[in-house]
């Protein structure tokens, strides 16, 4: 049976609040400067959804305690405390230059959903997931409000926490740090939340000429998002298949990424040369490594080109590995040198030329695997499912951990006509299950 659609669900907004830091932000911290890397990301929201089952759900290892009103109060109180160290999230964005840390607060919405969480998660549709976000990913609020939150309570007692965090200050690692910090603040355990480190603008100072520049992505109406799940055994088989002629076996992310790149390229209505961009978390690539709790866009990317003549998995894996080696070697070394900012500008300039070309097909890959999003226990157990939602940007692939931690959920965004081809690709279906059940009982 299909999950209820957004149109079929009855939704009641219960409250709209503004959550402010429990202590005022000191005057000397009132202006948070963007780094050069922050300035170069588009003004969109990074979405995240965490689903928690209620006491009526069976066979789930979580403590069924507290009613919606007490849970909501617990979330608001702990969020208010967390916003003291995460003070920029309670401010307002000032163009492409900074955040005014004025304690204006985080919009916090509460809603009642008249359907069962179990029904929703039988066959969850990416478009329906947008219902549980406080705003849409492409919302204009992303140019002013750093963070919005929506908590939805289901008739079964389950709940969803929907988060939209501005990409101007948040990459996947930052989002994980914030979520797990909030959970630690909320839970009854004695674990102290990890304090964020705001060092990025000192490492990569902002560029004055970019302070008034708005980096925008143009939404497209003919895009659809689909979820494909790769189990641990399928990934092991895929890694073995992709290992041929490579000295080192691919990681699970490399194996899944190259398969999806190959299949998406084959599904393309045009047969232009294919280029893959791979986002990389640079924190652990630096020497010495930066702390995981370093806030901001400590992410870079590299390009992998394919002219269409080499479509075997092992060949694509080889290209991806070489790209990663070059990125983690020469590029990161240059970033840590005196000309780090100039290196970023030059790389962005060259990539911009690539993005503007109409004779290639560009696919953007980002891995959120390993960010411990399933550790977010607010006091009523860990989430049953963590997801994103659909967004109107073509050729975007986001990889996330499954709950077990050894599988991968791939959220793939393509033009609708190309998605119809991808969903029937026998090579993809040999390793991936399209939108399987999340909770069955």
C-alpha positions in Angstrom: 0.0 0.0 0.0 1.3 3.5 -0.9 2.0 6.0 1.8 -0.4 8.9 2.2 0.4 11.8 -0.1 0.8 15.4 1.2 -2.6 16.2 -0.3 -4.3 13.4 1.5 -2.9 14.2 5.0 -4.8 16.5 7.3 -2.4 19.0 8.8 -3.1 21.4 11.6 -0.6 24.0 12.7 -0.7 24.1 16.5 1.8 26.9 17.3 4.4 29.2 15.8 7.1 30.4 18.2 10.5 32.1 18.1 13.1 30.4 20.2 15.9 32.8 21.4 19.1 32.0 23.2 18.7 31.5 26.9 21.5 34.0 27.5 22.1 37.1 25.3 25.0 37.0 22.9 27.9 39.2 24.1 28.5 42.4 22.1 31.9 41.3 20.8 30.3 38.3 19.1 27.5 40.2 17.4 29.0 40.1 13.9 29.8 36.7 12.5 31.8 37.0 9.3 31.3 34.5 6.5 34.4 32.9 5.2 35.3 32.9 1.5 34.0 29.3 1.3 30.7 30.4 2.9 30.4 33.2 0.4 30.8 30.9 -2.6 27.9 28.5 -1.7 24.4 29.2 -2.9 21.7 30.7 -0.7 19.5 27.7 -0.2 18.5 25.6 2.8 20.0 22.3 3.7 17.1 20.1 4.8 17.0 17.3 7.3 14.2 15.1 8.7 14.3 12.8 11.7 11.4 10.5 12.4 10.7 9.1 15.9 8.2 6.3 16.5 5.5 6.6 19.1 4.6 4.1 21.9 2.0 2.3 19.6 4.8 1.2 17.2 6.0 -2.3 18.1 9.3 -4.1 17.7 11.2 -0.8 18.2 14.0 -0.3 20.7 13.0 3.1 22.1 11.4 4.3 25.4 7.8 5.3 24.7 7.6 8.3 27.1 6.3 11.8 27.2 3.3 13.4 25.4 3.6 15.9 22.5 3.3 19.0 24.8 6.1 17.8 27.1 8.3 16.8 24.2 7.8 20.1 22.5 8.7 22.0 25.7 11.8 19.8 26.1 12.9 20.6 22.5 12.3 24.3 22.9 14.1 24.6 26.2 17.1 22.6 25.1 17.2 24.5 21.8 17.3 27.8 23.7 20.3 26.6 25.7 22.1 25.3 22.6 21.7 28.6 20.8 24.0 30.2 23.3 27.1 28.5 21.9 25.6 28.3 18.4 24.7 32.0 18.5 24.9 32.7 14.7 22.0 30.4 14.2 19.7 32.7 16.1 20.8 35.8 14.2 19.9 37.2 10.7 21.9 37.0 7.5 23.3 40.2 6.2 23.8 39.8 2.5 26.8 37.7 1.5 29.0 39.2 4.1 28.0 38.1 7.6 25.3 37.2 10.1 24.1 39.8 12.6 24.0 37.9 15.8 21.1 39.9 17.3 19.3 37.0 19.0 16.2 37.4 16.9 15.7 33.7 17.3 14.8 30.5 15.5 11.2 30.1 14.1 9.8 27.0 15.6 6.6 25.5 14.2 4.4 22.7 15.7 1.9 20.7 13.7 -0.5 17.8 14.1 -0.6 15.2 11.3 -3.7 13.1 11.2 -2.1 9.9 9.9 0.1 7.2 11.3 3.8 7.4 11.0 3.8 3.7 10.1 1.6 4.4 7.1 3.8 7.2 6.0 7.0 5.2 6.2 5.7 2.2 4.3 6.6 3.8 1.0 7.8 7.3 1.8 7.7 9.7 -1.2 10.4 12.4 -1.5 7.8 15.0 -2.4 5.7 14.2 0.7 8.7 14.7 2.9 8.7 18.4 2.0 5.5 18.6 4.1 7.4 18.2 7.3 10.0 20.9 6.6 9.4 24.4 8.1 10.0 26.0 4.7 11.0 24.7 1.3 14.7 24.2 0.4 14.5 26.9 -2.3 12.6 29.4 0.0 13.6 33.1 -0.1 14.0 33.0 3.7 17.4 31.3 3.1 18.8 34.8 2.4 17.8 36.1 5.8 17.1 33.4 8.4 19.8 30.9 9.2 17.7 28.2 10.8 14.0 27.1 11.0 12.5 24.1 12.7 9.2 22.3 12.5 8.0 19.5 14.8 5.1 17.4 13.5 3.2 15.0 15.8 1.4 12.0 14.2 -1.8 10.4 15.4 0.1 7.3 16.5 2.3 9.2 18.9 5.2 9.4 16.5 6.9 12.6 15.6 9.1 14.2 12.9 11.7 16.9 13.5 12.2 19.0 10.3 15.2 21.3 10.0 16.1 23.8 7.4 19.6 25.3 7.9 21.1 27.9 5.6 23.9 26.6 3.4 25.6 29.9 4.1 26.7 28.6 7.5 25.9 24.9 7.3 27.4 21.9 5.5 26.5 18.3 6.4 29.1 18.1 9.1 27.9 21.3 10.7 24.3 20.0 10.6 25.4 16.8 12.3 27.3 18.8 15.0 24.2 20.9 15.6 21.7 18.1 15.7 23.8 15.9 18.1 24.5 18.9 20.3 20.8 19.6 20.5 20.0 16.0 21.3 22.7 16.0 24.1 21.2 19.1 25.5 17.7 17.6 25.5 18.4 14.1 26.7 18.4 13.1 30.3 22.0 11.8 30.1 24.9 13.7 31.6 26.7 14.1 28.2 27.8 17.7 27.6 27.2 19.0 24.1 30.3 19.6 22.1 31.0 23.3 21.8 31.2 24.6 18.2 34.4 26.1 16.8 34.1 29.2 14.6 37.5 29.3 12.9 36.7 29.2 9.2 36.7 32.9 8.5 40.2 33.2 10.1 41.5 30.5 7.8 39.7 31.7 4.7 38.9 35.4 5.1 35.9 36.8 3.2 36.4 38.6 -0.1 35.0 42.2 -0.1 34.0 42.0 -3.8 31.7 39.1 -3.0 29.8 40.7 -0.1 27.0 41.9 -2.4 27.0 38.9 -4.8 24.1 36.5 -4.5 25.1 32.9 -5.6 21.8 31.4 -6.7 20.6 28.1 -8.0 17.7 28.2 -10.5 14.8 25.8 -9.6 13.6 23.5 -12.4 10.0 22.3 -12.6 10.6 19.0 -14.4 12.8 17.4 -11.8 11.8 14.5 -9.5 13.6 12.9 -6.6 13.7 9.1 -6.0 15.2 7.1 -3.2 17.3 4.0 -3.8 18.6 1.8 -1.0 21.8 -0.3 -1.2 22.1 -3.0 1.4 25.4 -4.1 2.9 25.6 -7.3 0.9 24.8 -5.6 -2.3 27.5 -3.0 -1.7 30.0 -5.8 -1.0 29.2 -7.4 -4.3 29.3 -4.0 -6.1 32.7 -3.2 -4.6 34.1 -6.5 -5.8 32.7 -5.8 -9.3 34.3 -2.3 -9.4 37.7 -3.4 -8.1 39.0 -4.8 -11.4 42.3 -3.2 -12.4 42.3 -0.9 -9.3 45.1 -1.5 -6.8 42.7 -0.6 -3.9 39.1 -1.7 -3.5 36.7 1.2 -3.7 34.9 2.4 -0.6 31.2 1.9 -0.4 30.6 5.5 -1.2 32.9 5.3 -4.3 31.2 2.1 -5.5 27.7 3.4 -5.2 28.6 6.9 -6.6 30.2 5.5 -9.7 27.3 3.1 -10.4 24.8 5.9 -10.1 26.9 8.1 -12.2 27.1 5.4 -14.9 23.4 4.7 -14.8 22.3 8.4 -14.8 24.6 9.1 -17.7 23.0 6.2 -19.6 19.5 7.5 -18.8 20.3 11.0 -20.1 18.2 12.1 -23.1 21.2 13.7 -24.6 24.6 12.0 -25.1 26.9 14.8 -24.1 30.1 14.1 -22.2 29.4 13.5 -18.5 31.1 15.3 -15.7 30.8 14.3 -12.0 31.5 16.8 -9.1 32.3 15.1 -5.8 31.9 17.1 -2.6 34.6 16.5 0.0 34.6 17.2 3.8 37.9 18.9 4.2 38.1 18.9 8.0 40.0 15.6 8.2 42.0 16.3 5.0 43.9 19.2 6.6 47.2 18.6 8.4 46.7 18.8 11.3 43.0 17.8 10.9 40.4 20.3 11.9 37.9 19.5 14.6 34.7 17.8 13.5 32.8 20.5 15.4 34.2 23.3 13.2 31.2 25.2 11.9 30.9 26.4 8.4 31.4 25.2 4.8 34.6 23.3 5.2 33.8 21.5 2.0 35.5 21.4 -1.4 34.9 19.5 -4.6 36.7 18.1 -7.5 35.6 17.2 -11.1 35.8 13.9 -12.8 35.3 13.9 -16.6 34.1 11.1 -18.8 33.8 11.3 -22.5 31.4 8.4 -22.8 33.9 5.9 -24.1 34.9 4.5 -20.6 31.7 3.4 -18.9 32.9 0.3 -17.1 32.6 0.6 -13.3 36.3 -0.2 -12.6 37.3 2.6 -15.1 35.0 5.2 -13.4 36.2 4.1 -10.0 39.8 4.7 -11.1 38.9 8.2 -12.3 37.2 9.0 -9.0 40.1 7.7 -7.0 42.6 9.7 -9.0 40.5 12.8 -8.5 40.3 12.3 -4.8 44.0 11.7 -4.5 44.8 14.9 -6.4 42.3 16.9 -4.3 43.6 15.6 -1.0 47.2 16.1 -2.1 48.1 19.2 -4.2 44.8 21.1 -3.7 44.5 20.8 0.1 48.2 21.5 0.4 47.8 24.8 -1.5 44.7 25.7 0.6 46.9 25.5 3.7 49.5 27.7 2.2 49.8 31.5 1.9 47.8 31.5 -1.3 44.9 29.5 0.0 42.2 32.0 -0.7 43.6 32.6 -4.2 43.6 28.9 -4.8 39.9 28.8 -3.9 39.0 31.7 -6.1 40.9 30.2 -9.1 39.2 26.8 -8.6 35.8 28.4 -8.3 36.4 30.4 -11.5 37.5 27.3 -13.5 34.6 25.3 -12.1 32.2 28.1 -13.0 33.3 27.9 -16.6 32.5 24.2 -16.5 29.1 24.7 -14.9 28.2 27.2 -17.6 29.0 24.9 -20.5 26.0 23.5 -22.5 28.0 20.8 -24.2 28.4 18.6 -21.1 26.0 17.0 -18.5 27.0 17.8 -14.9 26.1 15.5 -12.0 26.7 16.7 -8.4 27.4 14.1 -5.7 27.5 14.7 -2.0 28.0 12.0 0.7 26.5 12.5 4.2 27.6 9.0 5.2 29.5 8.8 8.5 27.9 11.9 10.1 26.2 10.0 13.0 22.7 11.5 12.3 21.1 8.3 13.7 22.7 9.1 17.1 20.3 12.0 17.7 18.5 10.8 20.9 16.6 13.7 22.4 15.5 11.6 25.4 12.9 9.2 23.7 15.3 7.0 21.7 17.2 7.3 18.4 15.4 8.1 15.2 13.7 5.3 13.2 14.6 7.0 10.0 16.7 10.0 8.9 16.0 11.5 5.5 16.1 14.6 3.3 13.3 15.6 0.9 12.8 16.4 -2.8 14.4 19.6 -4.2 14.0 21.3 -7.6 17.6 21.0 -8.8 18.6 18.5 -11.5 21.4 16.0 -11.4 21.9 16.1 -7.7 22.7 12.9 -5.7 22.9 12.8 -1.9 24.1 9.6 -0.1 23.1 8.9 3.5 23.7 6.0 5.9 21.0 3.5 6.5 20.0 3.0 10.1 22.2 0.0 10.4 25.2 2.1 9.3 26.5 -0.3 6.6 24.1 0.4 3.8 23.5 3.6 1.8 20.3 5.5 0.9 20.8 7.4 -2.3 18.5 10.4 -3.0 18.7 11.0 -6.7 17.3 14.1 -8.5 16.9 14.0 -12.3 14.6 15.2 -15.0 11.4 13.2 -14.9 11.9 11.6 -18.3 15.4 10.5 -17.4 14.3 9.2 -14.0 11.8 6.9 -15.7 14.7 5.3 -17.6 16.9 5.1 -14.5 14.2 3.4 -12.5 14.1 0.6 -15.0 17.9 0.2 -15.4 18.7 -3.5 -14.8 22.3 -2.8 -13.6 21.1 -0.4 -11.0 18.2 -2.7 -9.9 20.7 -5.5 -9.4 22.2 -3.7 -6.5 19.6 -1.1 -5.3 16.0 -1.4 -4.1 13.8 1.5 -5.2 12.1 3.2 -2.2 11.7 0.1 0.1 9.6 0.1 3.3 11.2 2.0 6.2 8.9 0.7 9.0 6.5 -2.2 8.5 5.2 -2.8 12.0 
